[in-house]
Amino acid sequence: MADTAADDAAIEAAVQGLPDWAREPVRAALRDPAACTELNLSKSKYDKEQDPIKSLPAAFFQLTALTELSLLDNQITSLPA
């Protein structure tokens, strides 16, 4: 059970820089990164009035099965190193 709490804490830390609307889809992807092949973070899918994503957390490197990532209508200014 401690591993789950540690995993949850790591996921919460990873989503801190994201706008509220983007946090849940990223949380879901990070809970099972090997199963996440598509991630749609297109702002138009959610609410265009919300803040855009400006940077991606380094935790995105954990999404090793990801083959499709949609970031339409966001303002990405930095990528993880």
C-alpha positions as CSV (number, residue, x, y, z in Angstrom):
1,M,0.0,0.0,0.0
2,A,2.9,2.3,0.6
3,D,3.9,1.9,-3.1
4,T,0.5,3.1,-4.1
5,A,0.7,6.2,-1.9
6,A,4.2,6.9,-3.3
7,D,3.0,6.4,-6.8
8,D,0.0,8.7,-6.2
9,A,2.3,11.4,-4.7
10,A,4.7,11.2,-7.7
11,I,1.7,11.5,-10.1
12,E,0.4,14.5,-8.2
13,A,3.9,16.1,-8.3
14,A,4.0,15.5,-12.1
15,V,0.7,17.2,-12.9
16,Q,1.3,20.3,-10.7
17,G,2.4,22.5,-13.6
18,L,-0.6,21.6,-15.8
19,P,-3.9,23.5,-16.0
20,D,-6.7,21.9,-14.0
21,W,-8.5,20.5,-17.1
22,A,-5.4,18.6,-18.2
23,R,-4.5,17.0,-14.9
24,E,-7.0,14.1,-14.9
25,P,-6.2,12.7,-18.3
26,V,-2.5,12.9,-17.5
27,R,-3.0,11.3,-14.1
28,A,-4.9,8.4,-15.8
29,A,-2.0,8.0,-18.3
30,L,0.6,8.0,-15.6
31,R,-1.3,5.4,-13.5
32,D,-0.7,2.8,-16.3
33,P,2.0,4.3,-18.6
34,A,2.5,1.0,-20.5
35,A,-1.1,0.9,-21.6
36,C,-1.4,4.5,-22.7
37,T,-1.0,4.6,-26.4
38,E,-3.0,7.8,-27.1
39,L,-3.4,10.9,-25.1
40,N,-5.6,13.8,-26.3
41,L,-4.8,17.0,-24.5
42,S,-6.3,19.1,-27.2
43,K,-7.7,22.2,-25.5
44,S,-10.6,22.2,-27.9
45,K,-11.7,18.8,-26.6
46,Y,-12.2,20.4,-23.2
47,D,-12.9,24.1,-22.7
48,K,-11.3,26.6,-25.0
49,E,-11.7,29.3,-22.2
50,Q,-9.4,27.4,-19.9
51,D,-5.7,28.1,-19.6
52,P,-3.5,26.3,-22.2
53,I,-0.8,23.8,-21.5
54,K,2.5,25.7,-21.7
55,S,5.0,22.9,-20.8
56,L,5.0,19.2,-20.5
57,P,6.2,17.5,-17.3
58,A,9.3,15.3,-17.5
59,A,7.0,12.4,-16.4
60,F,5.8,12.2,-20.0
61,F,9.0,10.1,-20.6
62,Q,7.3,7.4,-18.6
63,L,4.6,7.0,-21.3
64,T,6.7,4.6,-23.2
65,A,3.8,3.1,-25.2
66,L,2.5,6.5,-26.3
67,T,2.2,6.7,-30.1
68,E,-0.2,9.6,-30.5
69,L,-0.3,12.9,-28.5
70,S,-2.6,15.7,-29.4
71,L,-1.8,19.1,-28.0
72,L,-4.0,21.2,-30.4
73,D,-4.8,24.8,-29.2
74,N,-2.2,24.8,-26.5
75,Q,0.8,27.1,-26.2
76,I,3.7,24.8,-25.6
77,T,6.8,26.9,-24.9
78,S,9.0,24.2,-23.3
79,L,9.6,20.5,-23.5
80,P,11.2,18.3,-20.9
81,A,14.9,17.8,-21.3
